[in-house]
């Protein structure tokens, strides 16, 4: 089928319209135009140009001697770092400044001579002499004979007197005899021979205290109790510390010991002879236990190996025979015998120097 030119144009326009309708929308990106009118904050504002900024004012140097501001500073000819207002101020400060004054090192001095030195070598003799004379006038002379100022007390100034060797002053024969007589009459201080002043000295006697205490706690007499007999058997290993310090010229006897006393209770009943073992743990036995005015004794703790063998009445009788209710313990109890032996041991311990 052949169409005319007008029909062909209509067909092409229709096809292009349908293609535009059926084609997907074209993405044009994100619109950032809404941010165009936003102003920068104070922190983000560009800094003013250096031309509008105020020029910095150079600080005037101050004198290292008196601290005044100076317009024409005089610099130290050696270190070239410290400035002064006048030559007099420089002289007065030289006694302190000379400690830190040091000529700056020139790293290129060994390899190559400086242009300044080459220039000076070409100068005439008159100019060199004039420069040398000016340098001599500006040089500070350290005069130790001048009057010292208030802050020069740190400087040590040697005297003209010759050095003297130290020699002890001899003691006369009468003074020596008097001193020897006074020492013989005075009471010797406690402690070792080297500790004549009676200062702090401590001697450890722990091994001696443990051995003697264990030997002392033997030979307890049996105690009648509830139709049976209560008897102390043995003392287990003694623990703790003991020492004899010298404090302010006085010998002290100090100890802090603990031990366990074993006992055996025997009785007869319908089934025959019965027995039960137990122990009393004694701790905090110190040198203050038997002191005058002491309100507390050592700590006592009772334990049985098999308490089921004892009925309530017999167990109560054994505890009363032990005497654990109070300190000092009641007379006739096993602890009363223990207290007597402990007091006897303390007296022997204090007698041993």
C-alpha positions as CSV (number, residue, x, y, z in Angstrom):
1,X,0.0,0.0,0.0
2,X,1.5,3.3,-1.0
3,X,0.6,6.4,0.9
4,X,1.1,9.9,-0.1
5,X,3.6,12.3,1.4
6,X,1.1,13.8,3.9
7,X,0.1,10.5,5.2
8,X,3.7,9.5,5.7
9,X,4.2,12.6,7.8
10,X,1.2,11.8,9.9
11,X,2.5,8.3,10.6
12,X,6.0,9.6,11.6
13,X,4.5,12.1,14.0
14,X,2.3,9.5,15.6
15,X,5.3,7.1,16.1
16,X,7.4,9.7,17.7
17,X,4.5,10.7,20.1
18,X,4.0,7.1,21.1
19,X,7.8,6.6,21.7
20,X,7.9,9.6,23.9
21,X,5.0,8.3,26.0
22,X,6.3,4.8,26.4
23,X,10.0,5.8,27.0
24,X,11.1,5.9,30.7
25,X,11.7,9.3,32.3
26,X,15.2,10.7,32.0
27,X,17.0,11.4,35.3
28,X,18.3,15.0,35.4
29,X,20.2,14.7,38.8
30,X,19.7,16.5,42.2
31,X,18.7,20.1,42.2
32,X,21.1,22.0,44.5
33,X,19.8,25.5,43.7
34,X,18.0,25.7,47.1
35,X,21.4,26.1,48.7
36,X,22.5,29.1,46.7
37,X,21.2,31.7,49.2
38,X,22.8,30.2,52.4
39,X,25.3,32.5,54.1
40,X,28.5,31.4,55.8
41,X,28.7,31.4,59.6
42,X,31.1,33.6,61.5
43,X,33.6,30.7,61.8
44,X,33.6,30.0,58.0
45,X,33.9,33.6,56.8
46,X,37.1,34.2,54.9
47,X,39.7,36.1,56.8
48,X,40.4,39.6,56.0
49,X,43.3,40.4,53.7
50,X,46.7,41.1,55.2
51,X,46.5,44.6,53.9
52,X,43.6,45.5,56.2
53,X,45.1,43.8,59.3
54,X,46.9,46.0,61.7
55,X,50.7,45.8,61.6
56,X,52.3,44.1,64.6
57,X,54.2,46.3,67.0
58,X,57.7,45.1,67.7
59,X,58.4,44.8,71.4
60,X,61.2,46.8,72.8
61,X,64.0,44.8,74.3
62,X,64.6,45.0,78.0
63,X,67.8,45.3,79.9
64,X,69.0,42.0,81.4
65,X,70.4,43.9,84.4
66,X,67.7,46.3,85.6
67,X,64.8,45.2,83.4
68,X,64.1,48.6,81.8
69,X,62.9,48.9,78.2
70,X,65.7,50.3,76.0
71,X,65.7,51.8,72.5
72,X,69.4,51.4,71.8
73,X,70.5,48.1,73.3
74,X,74.1,47.2,74.0
75,X,74.6,43.6,73.2
76,X,77.2,41.3,74.9
77,X,80.2,41.1,72.7
78,X,80.8,37.4,73.5
79,X,77.5,35.5,73.4
80,X,75.6,38.2,71.3
81,X,72.3,37.2,73.1
82,X,72.0,39.4,76.2
83,X,71.4,43.2,75.9
84,X,71.9,46.0,78.4
85,X,71.0,49.6,78.7
86,X,74.5,50.8,79.6
87,X,78.0,49.6,80.2
88,X,77.6,50.1,84.0
89,X,74.6,47.8,84.0
90,X,76.5,45.3,82.0
91,X,79.4,45.3,84.5
92,X,77.2,44.9,87.5
93,X,75.5,41.9,85.9
94,X,78.7,40.2,84.6
95,X,79.2,38.3,87.9
96,X,76.0,36.4,87.2
97,X,75.9,36.4,83.4
98,X,79.4,34.9,83.1
99,X,78.1,31.5,84.1
100,X,76.0,31.3,80.9
101,X,78.0,33.5,78.6
102,X,79.5,31.5,75.8
103,X,80.7,32.4,72.4
104,X,78.4,30.9,69.6
105,X,80.1,28.2,67.6
106,X,80.6,28.7,63.9
107,X,80.2,25.4,62.0
108,X,81.8,26.7,58.9
109,X,84.9,28.2,60.6
110,X,87.0,25.1,60.1
111,X,86.1,24.6,56.4
112,X,86.1,28.1,55.0
113,X,87.0,31.6,56.4
114,X,84.1,33.9,56.6
115,X,83.8,36.8,54.1
116,X,83.9,39.2,57.0
117,X,87.4,38.0,57.9
118,X,88.5,38.3,54.3
119,X,87.2,41.8,54.2
120,X,88.9,42.8,57.4
121,X,92.2,41.4,56.1
122,X,92.0,43.9,53.3
123,X,91.3,46.9,55.6
124,X,94.2,49.3,56.3
125,X,96.1,49.1,59.5
126,X,94.5,52.3,60.9
127,X,90.9,50.8,60.7
128,X,92.0,47.6,62.4
129,X,93.6,49.5,65.3
130,X,90.5,51.7,65.7
131,X,88.2,48.6,65.7
132,X,90.4,46.8,68.3
133,X,90.4,49.8,70.6
134,X,86.6,50.1,70.4
135,X,86.3,46.4,71.2
136,X,88.6,46.8,74.2
137,X,86.5,49.6,75.6
138,X,83.3,47.6,75.3
139,X,84.7,44.5,77.0
140,X,83.5,43.9,80.5
141,X,86.2,43.4,83.1
142,X,85.4,41.1,86.0
143,X,86.5,43.0,89.1
144,X,86.0,40.9,92.1
145,X,87.3,43.7,94.4
146,X,84.4,46.0,93.8
147,X,81.5,46.2,96.2
148,X,79.0,43.4,95.8
149,X,75.3,44.1,95.1
150,X,72.4,42.6,96.9
151,X,72.0,39.6,94.7
152,X,75.7,38.6,94.5
153,X,75.6,36.6,97.7
154,X,75.7,33.5,95.6
155,X,79.2,34.3,94.4
156,X,82.1,33.0,96.5
157,X,85.0,35.3,96.7
158,X,88.4,33.9,97.8
159,X,90.3,35.7,100.5
160,X,93.9,36.7,100.5
161,X,94.7,34.6,103.6
162,X,96.6,31.4,102.9
163,X,94.9,28.0,103.1
164,X,95.0,26.4,106.6
165,X,94.9,22.7,107.3
166,X,92.4,21.5,109.8
167,X,94.0,20.4,113.1
168,X,92.0,19.2,116.2
169,X,92.4,21.2,119.4
170,X,94.4,19.2,121.9
171,X,92.7,18.3,125.2
172,X,94.5,19.0,128.4
173,X,95.4,16.2,130.8
174,X,93.0,17.5,133.6
175,X,90.1,17.8,131.2
176,X,90.7,14.2,129.8
177,X,90.8,12.8,133.4
178,X,87.6,14.6,134.3
179,X,85.8,13.2,131.2
180,X,87.0,9.7,131.9
181,X,85.8,9.9,135.5
182,X,82.4,11.1,134.3
183,X,82.0,8.2,131.9
184,X,82.9,5.6,134.5
185,X,80.3,7.0,137.0
186,X,77.5,7.3,134.4
187,X,75.1,4.4,134.1
188,X,75.9,2.4,130.9
189,X,73.1,2.4,128.3
190,X,71.3,-0.8,127.5
191,X,72.1,-2.6,124.3
192,X,75.3,-3.4,122.5
193,X,78.7,-1.7,123.2
194,X,78.5,0.2,119.9
195,X,75.2,1.7,120.9
196,X,76.4,4.0,123.7
197,X,73.8,6.6,122.8
198,X,70.9,4.2,123.4
199,X,69.3,4.7,120.0
200,X,67.1,2.1,118.3
201,X,68.5,-1.4,118.3
202,X,66.6,-4.6,117.7
203,X,67.7,-8.2,118.4
204,X,65.7,-11.2,117.2
205,X,65.3,-13.9,119.8
206,X,62.4,-15.8,118.1
207,X,64.1,-19.2,118.1
208,X,65.1,-18.9,121.8
209,X,61.5,-18.0,122.8
210,X,59.9,-20.8,120.9
211,X,62.3,-23.4,122.3
212,X,62.1,-22.3,125.9
213,X,58.3,-21.9,125.9
214,X,57.8,-25.4,124.5
215,X,60.1,-26.8,127.2
216,X,58.2,-24.9,130.0
217,X,54.7,-26.1,129.0
218,X,55.3,-29.7,130.4
219,X,54.4,-31.6,133.6
220,X,50.7,-30.6,134.0
221,X,48.9,-32.2,137.0
222,X,45.7,-34.2,136.2
223,X,42.4,-32.5,137.1
224,X,39.4,-34.4,138.4
225,X,36.3,-33.9,136.3
226,X,32.9,-35.7,136.2
227,X,34.2,-39.0,137.6
228,X,37.2,-38.9,135.3
229,X,40.6,-37.3,134.9
230,X,41.6,-34.4,132.6
231,X,45.3,-34.3,131.7
232,X,47.4,-32.1,129.3
233,X,49.5,-34.2,126.9
234,X,51.7,-32.1,124.7
235,X,52.2,-28.7,123.1
236,X,52.5,-28.5,119.3
237,X,54.9,-26.3,117.4
238,X,55.0,-22.7,118.7
239,X,54.6,-19.9,116.1
240,X,55.2,-16.2,116.3
241,X,57.9,-13.7,116.8
242,X,60.0,-12.4,119.7
243,X,62.6,-9.6,120.0
244,X,64.5,-7.5,122.5
245,X,64.7,-3.9,121.1
246,X,66.5,-1.0,122.8
247,X,64.2,2.1,122.6
248,X,65.5,5.4,124.1
249,X,68.2,3.6,126.1
250,X,65.7,1.1,127.7
251,X,65.7,-2.6,126.9
252,X,62.2,-3.9,126.0
253,X,61.0,-7.6,126.0
254,X,58.5,-8.1,123.2
255,X,56.9,-11.2,121.8
256,X,53.7,-12.4,120.1
257,X,53.3,-16.2,120.1
258,X,50.7,-18.8,119.6
259,X,50.5,-22.6,120.3
260,X,48.1,-25.5,120.7
261,X,47.8,-27.4,123.9
262,X,46.5,-31.0,123.6
263,X,44.5,-32.7,126.4
264,X,43.0,-36.1,127.1
265,X,39.9,-36.8,129.2
266,X,39.3,-40.4,130.6
267,X,36.3,-41.8,132.5
268,X,34.6,-45.0,133.3
269,X,31.0,-46.1,132.5
270,X,29.0,-49.3,132.1
271,X,30.9,-50.2,128.9
272,X,34.3,-49.8,130.5
273,X,37.0,-47.1,130.2
274,X,36.3,-44.3,127.7
275,X,38.4,-41.4,126.5
276,X,38.2,-38.4,124.2
277,X,40.9,-36.1,122.9
278,X,40.8,-32.4,122.4
279,X,42.9,-29.3,122.0
280,X,43.0,-25.7,123.1
281,X,44.4,-23.2,120.6
282,X,46.1,-20.3,122.3
283,X,46.8,-17.2,120.2
284,X,47.7,-13.5,120.8
285,X,50.0,-14.4,123.7
286,X,51.9,-11.1,123.9
287,X,54.2,-9.3,126.4
288,X,51.1,-7.2,127.5
289,X,49.1,-10.2,128.8
290,X,50.5,-10.1,132.4
291,X,51.1,-6.3,132.6
292,X,49.4,-4.3,135.3
293,X,46.1,-3.1,134.1
294,X,45.8,-5.5,131.2
295,X,42.1,-6.2,130.6
296,X,42.3,-9.0,128.0
297,X,44.2,-12.3,127.9
298,X,45.2,-14.5,125.1
299,X,42.5,-15.9,122.7
300,X,41.4,-19.5,123.6
301,X,39.6,-21.8,121.2
302,X,38.4,-25.3,122.2
303,X,37.9,-28.3,119.9
304,X,37.2,-32.0,120.5
305,X,38.3,-34.8,118.2
306,X,35.0,-36.7,118.7
307,X,32.5,-34.8,120.8
308,X,29.7,-37.4,120.2
309,X,31.3,-39.6,122.8
310,X,30.4,-37.0,125.5
311,X,26.9,-36.4,126.7
312,X,25.8,-32.8,127.5
313,X,26.5,-33.0,131.2
314,X,30.0,-34.5,130.9
315,X,30.9,-32.0,128.1
316,X,29.9,-29.1,130.3
317,X,31.9,-30.4,133.2
318,X,35.0,-30.8,130.9
319,X,34.7,-27.2,129.7
320,X,34.5,-26.0,133.4
321,X,37.5,-28.0,134.3
322,X,39.5,-26.5,131.4
323,X,38.6,-23.0,132.7
324,X,38.0,-21.2,129.4
325,X,35.2,-19.0,130.6
326,X,37.4,-16.1,131.8
327,X,40.9,-14.7,132.1
328,X,42.6,-15.0,134.6
329,X,41.2,-18.5,134.7
330,X,39.5,-20.0,137.8
331,X,41.7,-21.7,140.3
332,X,42.1,-25.5,140.0
333,X,41.5,-25.5,136.3
334,X,43.8,-26.7,133.6
335,X,44.1,-23.1,132.2
336,X,45.1,-21.9,135.7
337,X,48.1,-24.3,135.5
338,X,48.9,-23.0,132.0
339,X,48.7,-19.3,133.3
340,X,51.2,-20.1,136.1
341,X,53.6,-21.7,133.6
342,X,53.3,-18.8,131.2
343,X,54.0,-16.2,133.9
344,X,57.1,-18.2,135.0
345,X,58.3,-18.3,131.4
346,X,57.8,-14.5,131.0
347,X,60.0,-13.9,134.0
348,X,62.7,-16.1,132.7
349,X,62.5,-14.6,129.2
350,X,62.9,-11.1,130.6
351,X,65.9,-12.2,132.6
352,X,67.7,-13.5,129.5
353,X,69.6,-10.5,127.9
